């Protein structure tokens, strides 16, 4: 039997584990290449994992809800043609039988143990349970540990830190310190706990789905880590609107995809980031990391109400048509759940188009570990006073608000304002920039 392991993919530089949210196959299924095997979520995004080979599912090491380290095999496929053509019930039964304790020592951990605390379910991986048992950590102590993993799950680092603290030894820091880094001191701010929420008899309790839990955790993390400042600017994009209206039909007929307003906005942002590289940065302790590549993420709303942020890599090196193609393809892949890990990682700056829902302006939250995010509002017609050679005149103009949120640790108001001005000038001066 020739087998092929479908491993948990790496979903970003700092992602070490992902959670299986949906299993689309079972042991014994015969699959083709590109069959969707399972859906996963991580601390950064969500994705559907297809099979790179055809064959028969002979083993599934994990269940829905399990958090799996990157690189471990999730599904094992028999690629032997004869085995695929002749199913073996005996083999399937054997594969579905839970492994004994001796088997567990030589195979990847097949599942996690489920533990209940009152009305709240908590899951602990075998690694966590093994370390807790070795250190004589009681179930009550384990339940009291505040986890930093997905959905508040206790990770290996959490249990190690707790055991070291219990011994009275300094806890190992979870971050990797570079030799030249200067690390910021730990905050002495007291931990904030959510209030107890009363639930009435007629209230409906709806558990968050995995993607919404990730969004919630990331938003809380961002506002706790970065002091946000938001600057606003209303810009006149009348020339841009006129240009798009004149070009969009011919453009779609020629290229096969739409020319949306996101395309010139990404172009303007890439241009401004080259002028002000401090915006295209991250904060690491007391170090500022200015990114070499300009990788622009765009928030895309999904049909279920959640959102993902696909990334246009090296946006500054693409033509306008190239940007438009990327915008179209990534938006379509996002809504159909076809994004690859590479298409969702490596972002250095994000754009949020809340104007698509009619919102005029808002205060977007920074997508960590980036240092800034731009929000674009709905385009509205309004009367404006224009200066002409023959005097002031009143005219109908197309206006749009830009809102720019940035990390005040490394970006001050002067720099933030200069960047926003650069984006605004690029979009307003479209008679100069309109050439494809």
C-alpha positions as CSV (number, residue, x, y, z in Angstrom):
1,X,0.0,0.0,0.0
2,X,1.4,3.4,-1.1
3,X,0.2,6.1,1.3
4,X,0.3,9.9,1.2
5,X,0.0,12.1,4.3
6,X,-2.1,15.3,4.1
7,X,-0.5,17.5,6.7
8,X,-1.8,20.5,8.6
9,X,-0.5,23.4,6.4
10,X,1.3,26.5,7.7
11,X,-1.2,29.4,7.6
12,X,1.3,32.2,8.3
13,X,4.7,33.0,9.7
14,X,3.7,32.9,13.4
15,X,1.0,30.3,13.1
16,X,2.0,27.0,14.9
17,X,-1.4,25.2,15.0
18,X,-4.8,25.3,13.3
19,X,-8.2,24.0,14.4
20,X,-10.3,21.6,12.2
21,X,-13.8,23.1,11.9
22,X,-15.3,20.7,9.3
23,X,-14.3,17.3,8.1
24,X,-15.7,16.6,4.6
25,X,-14.5,13.0,4.3
26,X,-14.5,9.7,6.3
27,X,-12.4,6.6,6.3
28,X,-13.1,4.5,3.2
29,X,-14.0,7.4,0.9
30,X,-12.5,7.3,-2.5
31,X,-11.4,10.8,-3.5
32,X,-10.1,12.6,-6.5
33,X,-7.3,15.2,-6.7
34,X,-8.6,18.6,-5.4
35,X,-11.4,17.0,-3.3
36,X,-12.1,19.3,-0.4
37,X,-10.9,17.3,2.7
38,X,-11.4,19.6,5.7
39,X,-11.8,23.2,6.7
40,X,-9.5,24.9,9.2
41,X,-9.1,28.1,11.2
42,X,-6.1,29.6,12.8
43,X,-5.4,32.8,14.7
44,X,-5.2,34.6,11.4
45,X,-7.6,33.2,8.9
46,X,-9.6,30.2,7.6
47,X,-9.2,27.9,4.7
48,X,-10.4,24.8,2.9
49,X,-7.8,22.1,2.4
50,X,-8.0,20.1,-0.9
51,X,-6.3,16.8,-1.6
52,X,-3.2,17.0,-3.8
53,X,-3.6,13.3,-4.7
54,X,-6.3,10.9,-5.7
55,X,-6.9,7.7,-3.7
56,X,-8.8,6.2,-0.7
57,X,-9.0,7.6,2.8
58,X,-7.5,5.0,5.1
59,X,-7.0,7.1,8.2
60,X,-8.1,10.3,9.8
61,X,-6.0,11.2,12.8
62,X,-8.1,14.1,14.1
63,X,-11.7,15.0,14.6
64,X,-13.7,18.2,14.1
65,X,-12.8,20.7,16.9
66,X,-9.3,19.4,17.3
67,X,-6.4,21.8,17.3
68,X,-3.5,20.3,15.3
69,X,0.2,21.5,15.2
70,X,1.4,22.6,11.8
71,X,3.1,19.7,9.9
72,X,1.3,16.8,11.5
73,X,-0.6,14.4,9.2
74,X,-4.4,14.9,9.4
75,X,-5.6,12.5,6.7
76,X,-3.8,9.5,5.2
77,X,-4.6,8.6,1.6
78,X,-3.8,5.2,-0.1
79,X,-2.8,6.2,-3.6
80,X,-2.5,2.5,-4.8
81,X,-4.9,2.0,-7.7
82,X,-5.8,-1.5,-6.7
83,X,-6.6,-0.5,-3.1
84,X,-8.8,2.3,-4.4
85,X,-10.7,0.0,-6.7
86,X,-11.3,-2.7,-4.1
87,X,-12.5,-1.3,-0.8
88,X,-11.6,-3.4,2.3
89,X,-14.2,-3.3,5.1
90,X,-11.8,-5.1,7.4
91,X,-9.1,-2.5,7.0
92,X,-11.6,0.4,7.5
93,X,-12.8,-1.1,10.7
94,X,-9.2,-1.5,11.8
95,X,-8.4,2.1,11.0
96,X,-11.4,3.4,12.8
97,X,-10.6,1.5,16.0
98,X,-9.2,3.8,18.6
99,X,-5.4,3.3,19.1
100,X,-4.2,1.6,22.3
101,X,-1.8,3.3,24.7
102,X,1.1,1.6,23.1
103,X,0.0,2.7,19.6
104,X,-0.2,6.3,20.7
105,X,3.5,6.3,21.4
106,X,4.4,5.7,17.8
107,X,1.6,7.6,15.9
108,X,0.5,11.2,15.9
109,X,-1.9,12.1,18.6
110,X,-5.4,11.2,17.2
111,X,-7.6,13.4,19.2
112,X,-7.9,15.6,22.3
113,X,-9.6,14.8,25.6
114,X,-12.8,16.7,26.3
115,X,-13.4,18.0,29.8
116,X,-16.4,19.7,31.2
117,X,-16.4,22.6,33.7
118,X,-19.9,23.4,34.7
119,X,-21.8,24.3,31.5
120,X,-18.6,25.3,29.7
121,X,-16.7,22.8,27.6
122,X,-12.9,22.9,27.7
123,X,-10.6,20.8,25.5
124,X,-7.0,19.8,26.5
125,X,-4.6,18.2,24.1
126,X,-2.8,15.0,25.2
127,X,0.5,17.0,25.5
128,X,-1.1,19.4,28.0
129,X,-2.8,16.5,30.0
130,X,0.5,14.6,30.1
131,X,2.5,17.6,31.4
132,X,-0.2,18.4,33.9
133,X,-0.2,14.8,35.2
134,X,3.6,14.7,35.5
135,X,3.6,17.9,37.5
136,X,0.6,16.8,39.6
137,X,-1.6,19.6,38.5
138,X,-5.1,18.9,39.6
139,X,-8.1,19.1,37.3
140,X,-9.4,22.1,39.2
141,X,-6.0,23.9,38.7
142,X,-6.1,23.0,35.0
143,X,-9.6,24.4,34.6
144,X,-8.5,27.7,36.2
145,X,-5.6,28.3,33.8
146,X,-6.5,31.1,31.3
147,X,-5.5,29.7,27.9
148,X,-4.0,31.7,25.1
149,X,-4.8,29.2,22.4
150,X,-7.7,29.2,20.0
151,X,-11.0,29.9,21.8
152,X,-9.2,30.2,25.1
153,X,-7.7,26.7,24.9
154,X,-4.8,25.9,27.2
155,X,-1.7,25.5,25.0
156,X,1.5,23.7,25.7
157,X,3.2,27.0,26.5
158,X,0.4,27.9,29.0
159,X,0.8,24.7,31.0
160,X,4.6,24.9,30.9
161,X,4.4,28.5,32.2
162,X,1.9,27.5,34.9
163,X,4.1,24.7,36.1
164,X,7.2,26.9,36.3
165,X,5.3,29.6,38.2
166,X,4.0,26.9,40.6
167,X,7.6,25.9,41.3
168,X,8.5,29.5,42.0
169,X,10.8,29.6,39.0
170,X,10.6,32.4,36.4
171,X,8.2,31.5,33.6
172,X,9.8,31.1,30.1
173,X,8.7,33.9,27.8
174,X,6.6,32.7,24.8
175,X,8.2,35.1,22.3
176,X,11.5,34.4,20.6
177,X,14.0,37.2,21.3
178,X,16.4,38.2,18.6
179,X,19.9,38.8,19.7
180,X,19.8,42.4,18.8
181,X,16.3,43.1,20.1
182,X,15.5,45.3,23.0
183,X,12.4,43.9,24.6
184,X,9.7,46.1,26.2
185,X,9.0,45.4,29.9
186,X,5.9,43.4,30.7
187,X,2.8,45.4,31.3
188,X,1.7,45.7,35.0
189,X,-1.9,46.4,33.8
190,X,-4.4,44.2,35.7
191,X,-6.1,41.6,33.6
192,X,-9.6,42.6,32.5
193,X,-12.3,39.9,32.8
194,X,-15.7,40.1,31.0
195,X,-18.7,40.8,33.2
196,X,-21.2,38.1,34.0
197,X,-24.1,38.4,31.5
198,X,-27.6,37.6,32.8
199,X,-29.6,35.6,30.3
200,X,-33.4,35.9,30.3
201,X,-35.8,33.0,29.6
202,X,-36.7,34.5,26.2
203,X,-33.1,35.3,25.1
204,X,-31.5,33.3,22.4
205,X,-27.9,32.2,23.0
206,X,-25.9,31.8,19.7
207,X,-22.4,30.4,20.0
208,X,-19.8,32.2,17.8
209,X,-18.6,30.1,14.9
210,X,-14.8,29.5,14.7
211,X,-14.1,32.4,12.4
212,X,-16.1,34.8,14.5
213,X,-14.2,33.7,17.6
214,X,-10.9,34.4,15.8
215,X,-12.1,37.8,14.8
216,X,-13.2,38.6,18.3
217,X,-9.9,37.5,19.8
218,X,-7.8,39.4,17.2
219,X,-9.8,42.6,17.7
220,X,-9.4,42.5,21.5
221,X,-5.7,41.7,21.1
222,X,-5.1,44.6,18.7
223,X,-6.7,47.3,20.9
224,X,-4.9,46.0,24.0
225,X,-1.5,45.9,22.2
226,X,-1.6,49.1,20.1
227,X,-2.7,52.6,21.1
228,X,-5.0,53.5,18.2
229,X,-5.3,57.0,16.7
230,X,-7.6,57.6,13.8
231,X,-7.4,60.5,11.4
232,X,-10.1,61.5,8.9
233,X,-10.1,63.2,5.6
234,X,-12.9,64.0,3.0
235,X,-11.6,63.9,-0.5
236,X,-13.0,64.9,-3.9
237,X,-12.8,62.0,-6.3
238,X,-15.1,63.4,-9.1
239,X,-12.4,62.8,-11.7
240,X,-11.8,59.3,-10.5
241,X,-15.6,58.5,-10.7
242,X,-15.9,59.9,-14.2
243,X,-12.9,57.9,-15.4
244,X,-14.2,54.7,-14.0
245,X,-17.7,55.2,-15.4
246,X,-16.1,55.8,-18.8
247,X,-13.7,52.8,-18.7
248,X,-15.4,50.1,-16.7
249,X,-17.5,48.5,-19.5
250,X,-14.6,48.4,-22.0
251,X,-12.2,47.2,-19.3
252,X,-14.4,44.2,-18.3
253,X,-15.0,43.3,-21.9
254,X,-11.3,43.3,-22.6
255,X,-9.9,41.8,-19.4
256,X,-12.8,39.6,-18.2
257,X,-13.0,41.1,-14.7
258,X,-14.4,44.3,-13.1
259,X,-12.6,47.5,-12.5
260,X,-13.7,48.4,-9.0
261,X,-12.7,51.4,-6.8
262,X,-10.5,49.2,-4.7
263,X,-8.0,49.0,-7.5
264,X,-7.1,52.8,-7.5
265,X,-7.2,52.9,-3.7
266,X,-4.7,50.0,-3.5
267,X,-2.6,51.8,-6.1
268,X,-2.7,55.0,-4.1
269,X,-1.8,53.2,-0.9
270,X,1.2,51.4,-2.5
271,X,2.4,54.7,-3.8
272,X,2.1,56.4,-0.4
273,X,3.8,53.4,1.4
274,X,6.9,53.8,-0.8
275,X,7.0,57.5,0.3
276,X,6.5,56.7,4.0
277,X,8.0,53.3,4.8
278,X,7.5,53.8,8.5
279,X,3.8,53.1,7.9
280,X,4.6,49.8,6.3
281,X,6.0,48.5,9.5
282,X,5.5,46.4,12.7
283,X,6.5,46.9,16.3
284,X,8.6,44.3,18.1
285,X,9.2,45.3,21.7
286,X,11.2,48.6,21.4
287,X,12.2,47.8,17.8
288,X,10.6,49.0,14.6
289,X,10.6,46.6,11.7
290,X,10.1,48.4,8.4
291,X,9.0,45.8,5.8
292,X,10.8,45.6,2.5
293,X,7.7,44.3,0.6
294,X,4.5,46.2,0.2
295,X,1.8,43.5,0.7
296,X,-1.7,45.1,0.9
297,X,-4.5,43.1,2.5
298,X,-8.2,43.9,1.7
299,X,-10.9,42.9,4.1
300,X,-13.6,40.8,2.3
301,X,-17.0,40.2,3.8
302,X,-18.2,36.6,3.5
303,X,-21.8,35.4,2.9
304,X,-22.1,34.2,6.5
305,X,-21.3,37.6,7.9
306,X,-17.6,36.9,8.7
307,X,-14.6,38.4,6.9
308,X,-11.2,37.4,5.7
309,X,-8.2,39.4,4.6
310,X,-6.5,38.1,1.4
311,X,-3.2,39.8,0.5
312,X,-2.0,41.3,-2.7
313,X,1.8,40.7,-2.5
314,X,4.2,43.4,-3.9
315,X,1.3,45.6,-4.9
316,X,3.7,48.4,-5.8
317,X,5.2,46.3,-8.5
318,X,1.9,45.5,-10.3
319,X,0.3,47.4,-13.1
320,X,-3.2,48.8,-12.6
321,X,-4.6,45.9,-14.6
322,X,-2.6,43.5,-12.5
323,X,-4.0,44.9,-9.3
324,X,-7.6,44.8,-10.7
325,X,-7.1,41.1,-11.6
326,X,-5.8,40.3,-8.1
327,X,-8.7,42.1,-6.5
328,X,-11.2,40.2,-8.6
329,X,-9.6,36.8,-8.1
330,X,-9.0,37.1,-4.4
331,X,-12.5,38.4,-3.7
332,X,-14.0,35.5,-5.6
333,X,-11.8,33.0,-3.8
334,X,-12.6,34.5,-0.4
335,X,-16.3,34.1,-0.9
336,X,-16.0,30.6,-2.2
337,X,-13.5,29.5,0.5
338,X,-10.8,28.7,-2.1
339,X,-8.0,30.9,-0.7
340,X,-4.6,29.3,-0.2
341,X,-2.5,29.9,2.9
342,X,0.0,32.0,0.9
343,X,-2.9,34.3,-0.3
344,X,-3.8,35.1,3.3
345,X,-0.4,35.6,4.9
346,X,2.4,38.2,4.8
347,X,0.3,41.4,4.8
348,X,2.0,44.6,5.8
349,X,-1.0,47.0,5.5
350,X,-4.7,46.5,5.3
351,X,-7.7,48.4,3.6
352,X,-11.2,48.1,4.9
353,X,-14.0,49.0,2.5
354,X,-16.9,49.6,4.9
355,X,-18.3,52.1,2.3
356,X,-19.6,49.1,0.3
357,X,-22.4,48.9,3.0
358,X,-23.2,52.6,2.7
359,X,-21.1,53.6,5.8
360,X,-19.6,57.1,5.4
361,X,-16.7,56.7,7.9
362,X,-15.5,54.6,10.8
363,X,-12.6,53.8,13.0
364,X,-11.0,50.5,11.7
365,X,-9.0,48.3,14.1
366,X,-5.4,47.6,13.1
367,X,-4.8,44.1,11.7
368,X,-1.8,42.9,13.9
369,X,1.1,42.8,13.5
370,X,0.7,45.6,11.1
371,X,1.0,49.2,12.2
372,X,-1.9,50.9,10.3
373,X,-5.1,50.4,8.4
374,X,-7.0,52.5,6.0
375,X,-10.8,52.7,5.8
376,X,-12.7,53.9,2.8
377,X,-16.3,55.2,3.0
378,X,-19.2,55.3,0.7
379,X,-19.1,57.8,-2.3
380,X,-21.7,60.5,-2.0
381,X,-22.7,63.5,-4.2
382,X,-22.7,66.8,-2.5
383,X,-22.5,70.5,-3.4
384,X,-19.1,72.1,-3.1
385,X,-17.7,75.6,-3.7
386,X,-15.0,75.5,-6.4
387,X,-12.4,78.2,-7.1
388,X,-12.2,79.0,-10.9
389,X,-10.4,81.7,-12.9
390,X,-13.7,83.7,-13.1
391,X,-14.6,83.3,-9.4
392,X,-16.1,80.8,-7.0
393,X,-18.9,78.5,-8.3
394,X,-21.1,75.8,-6.7
395,X,-20.9,72.4,-8.3
396,X,-22.0,68.8,-7.6
397,X,-19.0,66.7,-6.7
398,X,-18.3,63.1,-5.6
399,X,-16.8,63.0,-2.1
400,X,-15.5,60.1,0.0
401,X,-14.2,59.9,3.6
402,X,-10.9,58.2,4.3
403,X,-10.2,57.1,7.9
404,X,-6.7,56.1,8.8
405,X,-6.0,54.2,12.1
406,X,-2.4,53.8,13.2
407,X,-0.3,52.6,16.0
408,X,0.7,55.7,18.0
409,X,3.8,53.9,19.4
410,X,5.6,54.5,16.1
411,X,3.4,56.7,14.1
412,X,2.7,60.3,15.2
413,X,0.0,62.6,14.0
414,X,2.4,64.5,11.6
415,X,3.5,61.3,9.8
416,X,-0.1,59.9,9.8
417,X,-1.4,63.1,8.3
418,X,1.3,63.1,5.7
419,X,0.6,59.6,4.6
420,X,-3.2,60.3,4.4
421,X,-2.5,63.4,2.4
422,X,-0.4,61.4,-0.1
423,X,-3.2,58.9,-0.6
424,X,-5.8,61.7,-1.0
425,X,-3.7,63.6,-3.5
426,X,-3.1,60.5,-5.6
427,X,-6.9,59.8,-5.8
428,X,-7.9,63.4,-6.3
429,X,-5.4,64.2,-9.0
430,X,-6.8,61.5,-11.3
431,X,-6.4,63.4,-14.5
432,X,-2.7,62.9,-14.0
433,X,-2.9,59.3,-12.8
434,X,-5.6,57.9,-15.1
435,X,-3.5,56.2,-17.7
436,X,-3.7,52.3,-17.6
